[in-house]
Amino acid sequence: MGSHASLTVATPDRMGRLGRELAALLRPGDLVLLSGELGAGKTTLTRGLGEGLQVRGAVTSPTFVIARVHPSLVGGPALVHVDAYRLGGDLDEMEDLDLDVSLPESVVVVEWGEGKVERLAEDRLEVRIERAIGAEAAGDDLDPRRVALTGIGTRWDGVDLAALT
């Protein structure tokens, strides 16, 4: 069930554009689980999502606050950007974060959430970002990424992730 796509993203600018394109597919209540090594481009992708959703505030890594809320400027869903890296064990309830928004009315993006947030929602979009070539082989100007998108659950049935190019 769900849908899947894999693509190569050549530049940070392109990663941001992928985020903007992905934002067009998202709706309130969606959970997006981002994974990838440090510096892979998770925050760059989330910044693009924020631009696409037209939310307020600069999207930066929420490492020290664990979660940051970006309200919509256009009456759409807020973007809740969560960094689960410092959260021990699993995140039983997103409400533990004491966010001042309703999660079912928001788009929630979680970095470093593997093994911690899967139980929160039967439907989720998993985005894995990996370097396409070994870091030692990458030149300064060429460090492409492989991005695998997997929509899990009935929410993502029939959603054409492969249309993201």
N, C-alpha and C positions, 0 to 999 in steps of 0.2 A: 504494500500500500504506500501511497505517497508518491514522491517523484525524486529524480536525481539528475544532477548535471555536473560536469567537470570542465573547467576552462583554465587557460593560461592567462595570467595577468602580468603584463610586461613592466609596468611602471607604477609608482605610487599614485600618479594622476589617474591612471586607469583603474586602480583599486578604489579610489574615491568615486569614480564614475559608476563602478559596479555597485557601490553602496547606494548611490542615487537611484539606479535602475531597480535595485532590490527593494528600495523603499516603496516603489510604485506597486509592488505585489503584497506589501504588508498591510495588515489591518489590526484594529484594536484587539488586544488579547493575545497577539502572537508572541511566542517565545523564540528567540534566536540564540543559539548556543555557538559561540565562536571559540575555535581552538587553533593553536599554532604556537610555535616557539616565540620567545621574546623578540620583538622587532619584525615579526612576520608580516604585519600590516593590519592587525585586528582593529587598532584604534583608527587607522586611516579609513578602513572600511566603515566603521561606525560613524566617523565624521561625515562620510558621504551619505550614510543613512539619515543622519540628522539634517543634512542639507535637503535631502529629498523629502523628508517629512516636514520640513520647514519649522524646526523647533528653535527655541531661544537658547543662546549660550554656546560658547565654544566647546566642542566635544574634545576632551582630553582624556588621557588614561585616568580612571577614577581610583587608582591604586590606594590612595591614602584615605579616601572617604568611603570606600567599598561600593557605594552607590550614589549616582548623581541623576537628578531628574531634570530633563529639558522640556519645559512646557511648549505646546504648539503655539505658533504665532498665527495660525490660520484656522483654528477650531478643529484641528485633527487630533490624533492621539499624541500624548506625551511620549517622549523617548526616555526610558529608564535604562541607564547604562550601569551595569553591575560588574565589579571585579571580584570574583570569588576566590582569588589566589590566596588571600589571607584568612579565608573562612575555613575553620577546621571541620572535618567530617562532612556531613551533608547539610544542605540548607533546607531544613524541614519546612519552614514557612517563609515565603518572601516577605510576609508581614513582619517578620522579625527585624527587618531592615527599617521599619518604622517610616516608610515613605509616605509623603503627603499627597499621593495620587492613588487612584483606583487601578490596580493592575489589570483587571479585565478591560479597562478602557485605554490601556497604554500598550506600546510596543516595548517589550523587555529584551534587552541585549545583554547576555552574560558572557564575559571573558573568563577563561580558566574554570569553566563550570563542569567539566567532565567528571562524572561520578558523583556530582553534588546536586544537580538540578533536574536530572532526567525525570525524576518522579513527580516533579511539579506539574507536568502537563503531558497528556498523552500525545498531543500535537505539538510539534516543534520543528524548527528549521535548524539543522546542524550545518555549520560552515567551517570547514577545515582548511587552513591556509598553510602551505608548505613551500619551501624554496624549491624551485624547479630543477636547479642544478646545485651541486655542492658549493658551499660558501667559498671554499678555497679556489674554485674555478670561476667564480663570478667576478667580472670586471666591475669597476666603479659605476659604470653607466648601464650595466646589464645585470639585473638580479631578479629575473622573473619569478613569479609565484604560480603554484598550482592551487586552484581553489576548487574544492569539492563541496557541492551543495546537496544536502539530503533532506528532503521534506518528509517528516515522519507523522503518520496519523492521517485521518480522513480530511483534515483541514487542507492538506497539500495534494490530495487526489485531484488530478486534472489540472494542476498548476504547472505551466510549462516553464520549468526552471532553465531548460535548454535554450529558451529564447534570450536569456541573458548572454550577451556576447562580449 
